[in-house]
Amino acid sequence: MDVLEAQNISVHLAGTTILSDISLGIEQNKITSIIGPNGSGKSTLLKALARIIPCYQGAIFLDEKNIKTFSHKEIAQKIAILTQSPEAPADLTVKDLVELGRFPYRSWWKKETDDDQSSVEWALQQTNLLSFAGRIVNTLSGGERQRAWIAMALAQKPEVLLLDEPTTYLDIAHQLEVMLLLKKLNQETGLTVVMVLHDLNHAFQFSDNIAVIKEGHLWASGNTSATITEELLKEVFKVQVDILAASNGKTSLLPVGLEK
C-alpha cells in the first residue's frame, strides 16, 4: 500500500520546469531512496511530497486523500522533513530541539502534556541521545547533531520521514551510524522513510525501493535490486560500475570508469 503518491505532478520554479509529469508511489513501512545526477530535481520532489513546494499540475495523495485537503497541523503530524544542513539557535539544548517536534500537537494556551514528555523521551531513546539531552546542539559532533535532528522529527510521531541527503558532510563512520539508525527505526517502528541520497552504495544497501530522477523526469522506479543495474547507471550517471557481493552478504557498487 502506498502512503504517499504523486500523480502526474509537474513543478515550475521561477519560470523553469524542474519536474515534469512524475508519477511515483511511496510504499508504506518501507525505505525509498531518490537518486539522480546533480540538478535533476531530487530535492524539489522531496519538498513537493511534503507540500512545501506546490505542484503546477497533477496531485499528491497522503493516505489516499489529496494533500491539499490537510491543514498545516495535520500535515506536520503525518509528515516530518529534514532538509540539508539544518541550523539550530546557538543556545538550544538537545532536549529543547527535540521538544520542537511536539509543536504540531500543541496549542499556545496549553502546557506540555504527559504525551509530549513521553514522546520526547522516546525520541531521545530511539536515537541514543538520552545522555545528551542537556548538551547544546552546536557543541555536538556532526553525527550526534544529525541524530538530534532525527530525534526532533521522531517526536512529531510522523507516518513518513523525509530526509534530504542525511549523510552530507559526515565521515564514513557517522554516515553508517545514521543509515543504520534509519534502518532500525524502519524495521522496529514501521516508519516510512524517503530520502534523497548521493551515495549510491547507501541507497543500494539500505533501500527497499528506488526512484531514479534525471533532468526532471522519473527515469525508473521499483524494487532496489531489480531497478539498479549496470546499464541504468551508465544511462543516468554516465559511469561504468561493477556490482559486487560484499562480505556482509549485501551488494555493493564499484565505479570503474566513465562512459564517453
Backbone bond lengths (Angstrom), bond angles and torsions (degrees), N, CA, C in turn:
res aa  C-N    CA-C-N  psi(-1)  N-CA   C-N-CA  omega(-1)  CA-C   N-CA-C  phi
1 M - - - 1.458 - - 1.526 109.51 -
2 D 1.324 116.32 137.65 1.463 121.18 179.08 1.525 110.01 -91.37
3 V 1.342 116.39 126.00 1.464 120.44 176.86 1.527 110.41 -84.87
4 L 1.327 116.70 -30.95 1.462 122.95 175.52 1.518 107.91 -127.18
5 E 1.334 115.74 141.10 1.463 119.00 178.61 1.518 110.51 -146.16
6 A 1.318 114.77 125.17 1.461 120.92 173.26 1.523 108.14 -97.32
7 Q 1.321 116.00 128.08 1.464 120.92 -179.50 1.526 110.06 -117.79
8 N 1.340 114.98 104.73 1.471 122.45 174.43 1.530 112.36 53.15
9 I 1.347 115.92 46.14 1.462 118.28 -177.34 1.535 111.49 -86.16
10 S 1.318 114.46 145.36 1.462 122.56 170.96 1.523 107.30 -131.20
11 V 1.331 115.69 144.12 1.461 121.54 -179.13 1.514 108.94 -127.61
12 H 1.336 115.86 127.88 1.459 122.51 175.57 1.522 108.38 -113.33
13 L 1.325 117.11 132.75 1.455 122.51 175.41 1.525 109.06 -130.68
14 A 1.336 116.00 127.13 1.469 121.98 179.65 1.529 111.55 52.10
15 G 1.322 115.47 40.29 1.456 120.27 176.81 1.514 115.28 78.99
16 T 1.337 117.07 4.16 1.464 121.53 -179.06 1.520 109.88 -113.68
17 T 1.322 117.17 136.81 1.464 121.49 176.32 1.520 109.29 -78.74
18 I 1.334 116.83 116.13 1.459 122.00 -179.05 1.527 110.82 -95.15
19 L 1.331 116.15 -41.45 1.461 122.19 177.10 1.518 108.82 -126.08
20 S 1.312 116.69 141.00 1.455 120.34 -176.59 1.524 111.29 -132.73
21 D 1.340 115.71 115.59 1.463 123.23 169.65 1.532 112.84 52.55
22 I 1.318 115.45 54.76 1.472 120.63 -178.67 1.520 110.23 -97.77
23 S 1.314 115.93 129.71 1.464 122.81 172.74 1.522 107.54 -122.27
24 L 1.346 115.55 123.33 1.463 119.95 -174.58 1.516 109.65 -152.34
25 G 1.331 116.52 132.02 1.451 121.84 175.04 1.518 110.81 -103.88
26 I 1.327 116.55 137.02 1.468 122.66 176.72 1.521 107.81 -105.05
27 E 1.321 115.98 112.12 1.454 121.31 -173.88 1.526 111.34 -72.64
28 Q 1.321 115.37 132.56 1.459 121.57 -178.70 1.522 111.12 -63.14
29 N 1.355 115.74 140.97 1.467 123.43 176.80 1.527 113.79 64.66
30 K 1.318 117.31 20.97 1.464 121.63 178.88 1.523 109.86 -122.54
31 I 1.329 116.32 167.05 1.458 122.33 173.44 1.523 108.56 -103.92
32 T 1.324 115.50 123.13 1.464 121.80 177.52 1.519 108.50 -117.68
33 S 1.326 116.90 130.14 1.463 121.26 176.26 1.519 109.72 -111.00
34 I 1.327 114.27 140.01 1.466 121.72 176.51 1.521 107.36 -105.66
35 I 1.316 117.09 120.67 1.459 121.51 -178.16 1.525 109.54 -125.71
36 G 1.321 115.64 163.87 1.451 120.71 178.91 1.519 109.96 159.65
37 P 1.326 118.09 166.14 1.467 121.10 179.00 1.524 111.75 -62.98
38 N 1.325 115.80 163.12 1.472 121.14 175.45 1.525 110.17 -55.96
39 G 1.342 115.69 138.00 1.455 120.02 176.68 1.511 115.54 76.45
40 S 1.336 117.12 13.56 1.463 119.70 -176.83 1.526 113.43 -84.58
41 G 1.351 117.17 -13.56 1.465 120.09 179.04 1.516 114.80 109.08
42 K 1.332 117.35 14.49 1.465 120.97 -176.71 1.526 112.28 -62.78
43 S 1.324 116.21 -50.45 1.468 120.15 -178.78 1.527 111.45 -65.63
44 T 1.315 115.89 -35.63 1.466 120.07 177.37 1.523 110.66 -63.16
45 L 1.327 116.98 -40.92 1.462 120.58 177.63 1.521 110.37 -62.53
46 L 1.335 117.20 -43.11 1.465 120.72 179.72 1.528 110.53 -60.40
47 K 1.332 116.42 -43.89 1.468 120.24 -178.86 1.525 111.61 -70.60
48 A 1.317 117.52 -31.44 1.467 120.00 175.05 1.526 110.49 -66.25
49 L 1.345 116.87 -40.13 1.463 120.84 178.39 1.526 111.34 -63.73
50 A 1.339 116.85 -28.77 1.460 121.43 179.56 1.527 112.44 -90.08
51 R 1.320 117.89 0.62 1.457 125.24 -178.28 1.536 112.25 66.12
52 I 1.313 116.41 25.63 1.462 120.40 174.57 1.519 109.83 -81.70
53 I 1.334 115.65 -36.59 1.463 122.07 177.36 1.527 107.96 -113.30
54 P 1.336 118.60 130.41 1.468 120.47 -179.74 1.528 112.19 -76.27
55 C 1.301 114.90 153.55 1.464 120.96 176.25 1.528 109.72 -90.99
56 Y 1.321 115.84 136.67 1.456 121.66 176.67 1.521 109.90 -70.55
57 Q 1.323 114.99 -38.01 1.464 119.92 175.14 1.520 109.01 -148.81
58 G 1.329 115.99 166.12 1.453 120.77 -176.19 1.518 111.21 82.90
59 A 1.318 116.42 -173.89 1.462 121.23 -176.41 1.519 110.00 -149.47
60 I 1.332 114.85 154.53 1.463 122.44 175.18 1.514 108.18 -117.99
61 F 1.324 115.90 135.46 1.457 121.81 -177.38 1.525 110.36 -117.12
62 L 1.312 116.23 134.41 1.450 124.47 176.41 1.519 107.45 -118.24
63 D 1.324 115.92 121.31 1.472 120.52 -175.08 1.527 110.68 51.51
64 E 1.328 115.56 40.31 1.472 125.01 175.29 1.528 113.37 69.98
65 K 1.337 117.77 12.76 1.466 121.32 176.04 1.525 109.17 -118.03
66 N 1.319 116.14 141.91 1.462 120.11 179.68 1.528 109.45 -56.72
67 I 1.327 115.98 128.31 1.454 120.95 -174.55 1.531 112.04 -62.42
68 K 1.330 116.86 -21.88 1.467 120.53 178.78 1.528 112.18 -67.47
69 T 1.328 117.62 -20.04 1.464 120.49 -176.39 1.530 112.81 -82.70
70 F 1.341 118.00 -8.88 1.459 121.59 -179.19 1.528 110.16 -87.20
71 S 1.326 116.33 145.51 1.460 120.46 171.90 1.530 108.87 -74.68
72 H 1.329 116.57 166.52 1.459 120.56 178.18 1.531 110.73 -60.42
73 K 1.318 116.42 -39.54 1.459 120.21 179.56 1.528 111.12 -66.30
74 E 1.323 117.04 -41.25 1.467 120.21 179.19 1.522 111.17 -64.62
75 I 1.335 116.92 -40.29 1.464 120.18 177.85 1.520 110.05 -61.79
76 A 1.335 116.97 -44.57 1.463 121.48 -177.86 1.527 112.24 -66.34
77 Q 1.328 117.14 -25.23 1.459 120.55 177.11 1.522 111.89 -79.55
78 K 1.318 116.65 -18.16 1.459 120.45 -176.79 1.531 114.18 -108.39
79 I 1.346 116.57 -28.94 1.463 120.96 -177.09 1.523 109.28 -129.54
80 A 1.334 116.36 127.89 1.464 121.62 171.77 1.520 107.58 -113.78
81 I 1.327 117.03 139.39 1.459 120.97 179.82 1.514 109.88 -130.65
82 L 1.332 115.83 134.88 1.460 123.16 173.25 1.525 107.52 -114.32
83 T 1.316 115.64 116.13 1.457 120.63 179.34 1.531 109.25 -84.41
84 Q 1.322 116.45 178.86 1.457 120.70 -177.86 1.525 111.34 -68.44
85 S 1.327 115.71 133.85 1.470 123.33 171.93 1.529 113.75 46.17
86 P 1.340 119.16 60.07 1.464 120.37 177.78 1.525 110.91 -66.16
87 E 1.322 116.69 152.95 1.461 122.22 -178.34 1.530 109.89 -118.77
88 A 1.330 115.88 138.25 1.467 121.62 178.04 1.524 109.63 -106.78
89 P 1.351 118.33 149.61 1.465 120.70 173.04 1.526 111.10 -54.33
90 A 1.332 116.30 151.20 1.467 121.38 -169.75 1.526 113.86 -58.77
91 D 1.350 118.32 -34.37 1.462 120.77 -173.11 1.525 113.54 -104.25
92 L 1.312 118.00 14.17 1.472 121.17 -175.95 1.525 110.56 -80.25
93 T 1.337 116.58 130.31 1.458 120.51 175.62 1.527 110.06 -84.09
94 V 1.317 115.14 166.65 1.465 120.06 178.57 1.525 110.29 -60.07
95 K 1.327 117.11 -44.59 1.461 119.65 179.82 1.523 110.85 -63.27
96 D 1.338 117.18 -41.32 1.468 120.32 177.48 1.531 110.51 -58.38
97 L 1.325 115.56 -44.36 1.461 120.02 -179.48 1.520 110.96 -61.68
98 V 1.313 116.51 -46.67 1.467 120.63 -177.85 1.522 110.31 -64.69
99 E 1.328 117.21 -36.04 1.466 120.63 178.67 1.526 112.33 -63.15
100 L 1.329 117.28 -24.65 1.469 119.78 177.00 1.532 111.23 -61.58
101 G 1.320 116.10 -25.82 1.449 119.74 178.21 1.516 114.39 -66.52
102 R 1.328 117.44 -12.87 1.463 121.24 -179.44 1.524 112.89 -90.47
103 F 1.340 117.84 -3.76 1.463 121.02 -178.04 1.531 114.09 -55.15
104 P 1.333 120.00 -36.65 1.470 118.64 -179.96 1.530 113.85 -63.75
105 Y 1.328 117.06 -13.74 1.471 120.43 -177.32 1.527 112.07 -105.95
106 R 1.321 117.36 -0.66 1.451 120.47 -174.02 1.520 112.39 -109.12
107 S 1.303 114.44 154.77 1.454 122.58 168.60 1.513 107.26 -115.58
108 W 1.318 117.20 152.48 1.458 120.29 -173.87 1.523 113.22 -62.64
109 W 1.337 116.32 -24.60 1.467 119.13 -177.10 1.538 112.33 -92.55
110 K 1.330 117.40 0.16 1.458 119.68 -178.00 1.526 110.78 -109.29
111 K 1.321 116.08 143.80 1.446 122.02 177.03 1.528 110.41 -81.97
112 E 1.325 115.38 170.20 1.460 121.10 176.38 1.527 109.83 -59.11
113 T 1.306 116.20 136.34 1.459 121.60 -178.66 1.526 110.72 -100.16
114 D 1.331 115.10 170.03 1.468 119.79 175.47 1.524 110.49 -61.94
115 D 1.336 116.54 -34.45 1.463 120.08 179.17 1.525 110.62 -66.61
116 D 1.346 116.39 -38.72 1.464 119.89 175.91 1.521 110.44 -60.09
117 Q 1.314 116.54 -47.78 1.462 121.29 -178.11 1.523 111.77 -62.38
118 S 1.329 116.22 -44.72 1.464 119.27 -178.61 1.529 111.30 -68.59
119 S 1.335 117.17 -33.54 1.461 120.69 178.51 1.525 111.25 -67.66
120 V 1.338 116.28 -40.26 1.471 120.79 178.56 1.528 110.00 -66.46
121 E 1.321 116.84 -44.71 1.464 119.99 179.57 1.526 110.54 -63.45
122 W 1.321 116.69 -41.37 1.467 120.95 178.32 1.532 110.87 -61.31
123 A 1.331 117.10 -43.76 1.467 120.90 -179.28 1.528 110.78 -64.59
124 L 1.339 117.15 -41.14 1.458 120.34 177.13 1.527 111.36 -64.52
125 Q 1.312 115.79 -38.46 1.471 120.38 179.28 1.526 111.01 -67.18
126 Q 1.325 116.52 -43.89 1.465 120.80 -178.99 1.528 111.79 -61.12
127 T 1.317 116.38 -32.96 1.466 120.90 -177.64 1.524 112.68 -99.07
128 N 1.346 116.48 8.86 1.472 122.86 177.71 1.525 111.37 58.80
129 L 1.341 116.41 44.86 1.460 121.48 -176.44 1.532 113.49 -121.95
130 L 1.322 118.25 12.64 1.460 120.00 -178.59 1.531 111.34 -57.66
131 S 1.320 116.73 -39.81 1.466 120.16 -178.73 1.523 112.27 -75.76
132 F 1.343 117.29 -8.83 1.464 122.20 -179.58 1.534 111.71 -102.27
133 A 1.325 117.77 3.78 1.468 120.96 -170.45 1.530 112.71 -55.07
134 G 1.324 117.87 -36.46 1.452 120.79 -177.26 1.519 114.50 -91.00
135 R 1.322 117.50 -1.26 1.464 120.78 -178.99 1.525 111.19 -75.76
136 I 1.335 116.59 147.39 1.461 121.26 173.51 1.529 108.31 -73.02
137 V 1.311 116.07 131.30 1.471 120.62 -174.61 1.523 111.56 -55.11
138 N 1.320 116.78 -41.67 1.468 119.87 -175.08 1.525 113.75 -73.68
139 T 1.350 117.74 -3.50 1.467 120.08 175.00 1.532 111.48 -95.33
140 L 1.317 117.15 -2.94 1.463 120.80 -177.88 1.518 111.13 -80.42
141 S 1.333 115.51 158.84 1.455 120.31 171.56 1.526 109.00 -70.14
142 G 1.317 116.82 167.33 1.465 120.17 -179.26 1.514 112.65 -57.53
143 G 1.336 117.29 -43.50 1.457 120.44 -179.65 1.509 112.52 -67.61
144 E 1.354 116.45 -40.66 1.461 120.80 178.00 1.522 110.66 -64.66
145 R 1.326 115.84 -39.94 1.469 119.90 -179.49 1.525 110.30 -65.10
146 Q 1.327 116.82 -40.26 1.459 119.27 179.63 1.525 110.85 -65.66
147 R 1.320 116.97 -37.81 1.466 119.90 176.10 1.527 111.20 -64.36
148 A 1.331 116.82 -35.13 1.466 120.28 178.22 1.527 110.77 -64.75
149 W 1.315 117.03 -42.35 1.470 119.67 177.64 1.526 111.17 -65.92
150 I 1.327 116.43 -38.17 1.468 119.29 176.42 1.524 109.94 -63.90
151 A 1.338 116.81 -38.40 1.470 120.34 177.60 1.520 110.70 -62.34
152 M 1.334 117.06 -40.67 1.464 119.71 176.96 1.529 110.67 -58.89
153 A 1.331 115.54 -44.23 1.465 119.65 179.08 1.527 111.31 -64.37
154 L 1.322 116.89 -38.76 1.465 120.33 179.54 1.527 111.54 -65.45
155 A 1.327 116.84 -33.44 1.465 120.20 179.50 1.523 111.59 -62.50
156 Q 1.325 117.10 -21.40 1.474 120.40 174.81 1.523 111.76 -69.50
157 K 1.342 116.50 -15.71 1.468 122.57 -174.82 1.542 110.56 54.03
158 P 1.331 116.49 52.27 1.470 118.99 -176.56 1.526 111.94 -78.85
159 E 1.314 115.19 161.27 1.461 120.74 169.22 1.520 110.39 -78.79
160 V 1.343 115.10 -33.90 1.467 121.31 -173.74 1.527 108.85 -130.36
161 L 1.332 116.10 132.94 1.456 121.96 174.12 1.525 108.38 -112.32
162 L 1.335 116.30 121.26 1.461 123.05 178.51 1.523 108.52 -106.91
163 L 1.339 116.55 132.39 1.458 120.80 -178.88 1.525 109.71 -133.73
164 D 1.337 115.35 134.72 1.456 121.03 178.96 1.521 109.18 -104.93
165 E 1.319 116.33 104.05 1.465 123.76 179.50 1.532 111.65 51.41
166 P 1.334 117.52 64.33 1.465 120.91 -174.19 1.520 115.08 -67.61
167 T 1.334 118.82 -13.53 1.470 120.24 -178.67 1.527 112.79 -105.98
168 T 1.329 117.77 7.62 1.464 120.99 -179.73 1.529 110.90 -59.17
169 Y 1.334 116.54 135.68 1.473 125.35 177.00 1.523 113.70 70.51
170 L 1.318 118.82 6.10 1.460 120.56 177.94 1.525 110.26 -96.17
171 D 1.344 116.11 148.21 1.466 118.85 175.47 1.523 109.34 -73.17
172 I 1.311 116.13 172.98 1.467 120.74 -170.11 1.532 111.92 -62.10
173 A 1.345 117.36 -36.26 1.464 120.00 -179.84 1.525 111.12 -68.32
174 H 1.343 116.45 -43.71 1.462 119.25 -179.69 1.537 111.86 -72.00
175 Q 1.324 116.80 -30.82 1.460 119.40 173.40 1.527 110.10 -59.21
176 L 1.341 115.35 -48.46 1.465 119.66 -179.47 1.524 110.95 -65.07
177 E 1.325 117.06 -37.70 1.464 121.19 177.87 1.529 111.12 -58.56
178 V 1.331 116.85 -45.57 1.465 121.14 -179.77 1.527 110.58 -66.38
179 M 1.316 117.51 -43.43 1.463 120.11 -178.78 1.533 111.08 -65.22
180 L 1.315 117.18 -40.62 1.469 120.34 178.14 1.530 111.03 -66.12
181 L 1.326 116.77 -36.61 1.467 120.37 176.64 1.522 110.68 -62.25
182 L 1.323 117.40 -46.63 1.457 120.90 -179.72 1.528 111.15 -62.96
183 K 1.329 116.46 -38.69 1.467 120.30 177.90 1.524 110.45 -65.52
184 K 1.327 116.61 -41.52 1.473 120.88 178.88 1.524 111.18 -62.50
185 L 1.329 116.09 -45.21 1.462 120.44 179.89 1.527 110.65 -61.80
186 N 1.313 116.10 -40.49 1.462 120.14 178.54 1.524 111.39 -64.02
187 Q 1.315 116.57 -45.41 1.458 120.41 -175.44 1.525 112.45 -73.89
188 E 1.346 117.04 -37.82 1.462 120.03 -173.47 1.519 113.69 -89.72
189 T 1.334 117.61 -27.28 1.468 119.74 -177.23 1.525 112.79 -115.31
190 G 1.327 117.98 -9.05 1.460 120.26 -178.46 1.516 113.41 77.97
191 L 1.325 117.40 12.58 1.463 121.37 -179.29 1.528 110.48 -62.48
192 T 1.318 116.23 129.98 1.460 121.25 173.51 1.526 108.16 -81.27
193 V 1.335 116.57 127.20 1.465 121.84 -176.36 1.526 108.86 -119.78
194 V 1.332 114.74 131.10 1.470 121.13 174.19 1.520 106.67 -127.39
195 M 1.323 117.06 125.25 1.464 118.83 -177.62 1.515 112.20 -140.93
196 V 1.325 113.64 143.38 1.451 121.33 170.90 1.524 107.23 -86.42
197 L 1.327 116.55 127.36 1.463 120.87 -178.76 1.519 110.81 -131.20
198 H 1.336 115.13 142.66 1.463 120.61 170.24 1.524 110.78 -95.77
199 D 1.323 116.60 -30.81 1.466 120.36 -178.70 1.523 109.41 -77.12
200 L 1.319 115.74 107.34 1.467 119.75 -175.91 1.518 112.34 -67.26
201 N 1.330 117.44 -29.56 1.462 119.13 177.72 1.524 111.08 -67.92
202 H 1.327 117.36 -38.96 1.464 119.43 175.37 1.527 110.26 -62.71
203 A 1.308 116.13 -44.40 1.465 120.07 179.12 1.521 110.63 -61.40
204 F 1.327 115.66 -42.60 1.460 120.89 -176.02 1.527 111.56 -68.75
205 Q 1.335 117.02 -38.90 1.456 120.20 -172.97 1.530 114.05 -88.03
206 F 1.327 117.79 -25.08 1.461 119.12 -172.83 1.526 114.19 -111.93
207 S 1.320 118.52 -4.62 1.474 120.77 -173.99 1.519 111.61 -103.94
208 D 1.324 115.02 138.92 1.465 120.19 170.96 1.521 109.92 -77.51
209 N 1.340 115.22 -39.95 1.462 121.27 -176.95 1.522 110.36 -131.41
210 I 1.325 115.07 156.72 1.467 122.24 -177.11 1.527 108.90 -131.58
211 A 1.338 115.49 141.23 1.465 121.67 168.33 1.519 107.00 -121.81
212 V 1.312 116.97 126.46 1.461 122.54 -177.18 1.529 108.80 -108.28
213 I 1.343 115.63 119.32 1.464 121.26 -178.93 1.525 109.09 -109.25
214 K 1.312 115.89 134.07 1.463 120.94 174.74 1.523 109.03 -141.01
215 E 1.340 115.72 124.38 1.461 122.57 177.50 1.526 112.30 51.57
216 G 1.335 115.75 40.82 1.458 121.30 175.60 1.512 115.62 80.25
217 H 1.326 117.28 4.84 1.466 121.82 179.92 1.527 109.95 -116.75
218 L 1.323 115.98 150.46 1.458 120.41 173.78 1.522 107.86 -79.56
219 W 1.329 115.27 109.85 1.467 120.74 -176.16 1.523 111.31 -79.71
220 A 1.347 115.87 -40.88 1.467 120.94 -179.56 1.521 108.24 -163.04
221 S 1.320 116.87 156.47 1.465 121.25 174.37 1.521 109.14 -158.35
222 G 1.336 115.19 156.86 1.454 119.94 178.79 1.512 111.45 143.95
223 N 1.318 115.93 -164.36 1.455 122.19 177.52 1.525 110.10 -55.54
224 T 1.329 116.23 136.26 1.466 120.81 -171.34 1.526 112.94 -57.77
225 S 1.326 117.32 -54.06 1.462 119.79 -174.77 1.523 112.32 -65.56
226 A 1.333 116.23 -29.77 1.463 119.16 179.33 1.523 111.92 -80.81
227 T 1.333 117.10 -26.71 1.465 120.99 -174.71 1.523 112.78 -87.46
228 I 1.342 116.68 -42.43 1.464 120.57 -176.75 1.518 109.68 -82.24
229 T 1.297 116.26 108.70 1.462 122.91 178.09 1.519 109.66 -125.33
230 E 1.317 116.38 163.87 1.467 120.39 177.27 1.518 110.46 -59.79
231 E 1.314 116.94 -37.64 1.455 120.67 -178.36 1.535 110.79 -67.57
232 L 1.336 116.87 -42.01 1.464 119.52 179.30 1.526 110.73 -62.35
233 L 1.327 117.36 -41.96 1.463 120.49 -179.70 1.522 111.55 -65.10
234 K 1.322 116.74 -33.07 1.467 119.91 174.33 1.529 110.44 -65.33
235 E 1.329 116.12 -45.18 1.463 120.79 -175.79 1.525 111.96 -68.64
236 V 1.338 117.01 -41.19 1.463 120.83 -172.25 1.529 112.22 -89.60
237 F 1.330 117.00 -45.03 1.466 120.50 -173.86 1.530 113.26 -105.07
238 K 1.321 117.44 -7.82 1.469 122.07 -179.36 1.526 111.95 61.08
239 V 1.323 116.19 38.81 1.458 120.86 177.00 1.526 110.22 -127.89
240 Q 1.321 114.59 149.89 1.457 121.27 172.02 1.521 107.78 -93.71
241 V 1.315 116.80 128.09 1.459 121.72 -173.89 1.516 110.03 -132.27
242 D 1.322 115.21 135.73 1.463 120.45 170.03 1.524 108.10 -94.53
243 I 1.317 117.60 132.35 1.461 122.75 176.57 1.520 107.63 -99.25
244 L 1.351 116.17 116.23 1.454 122.12 -169.96 1.523 111.46 -121.06
245 A 1.327 115.48 158.46 1.468 121.34 174.01 1.519 108.16 -89.38
246 A 1.341 116.90 123.54 1.463 121.60 179.27 1.524 110.33 -86.53
247 S 1.338 116.61 167.93 1.461 121.19 -176.37 1.527 112.46 -67.51
248 N 1.352 117.28 -21.64 1.470 119.98 179.30 1.527 112.56 -86.85
249 G 1.320 116.16 7.51 1.463 120.53 178.36 1.506 113.98 88.62
250 K 1.346 116.90 -7.68 1.452 120.64 178.27 1.526 109.96 -90.04
251 T 1.313 114.82 172.33 1.452 120.39 -179.81 1.524 109.30 -101.22
252 S 1.323 116.30 142.19 1.463 120.49 177.81 1.519 110.04 -128.51
253 L 1.328 114.44 160.20 1.468 121.93 -177.61 1.520 109.09 -111.44
254 L 1.327 117.08 131.22 1.448 121.70 178.01 1.528 109.78 -121.01
255 P 1.339 118.49 106.52 1.460 120.07 176.24 1.526 110.12 -65.13
256 V 1.314 116.25 131.41 1.471 119.95 -177.09 1.531 112.44 -122.65
257 G 1.332 118.27 -7.94 1.457 119.51 179.48 1.514 111.68 177.64
258 L 1.327 115.16 171.00 1.437 122.17 178.13 1.524 110.13 -102.44
259 E 1.334 115.09 141.73 1.454 120.35 174.77 1.520 109.12 -80.07
260 K 1.294 117.10 137.92 1.475 120.97 178.71 1.514 109.79 -101.60
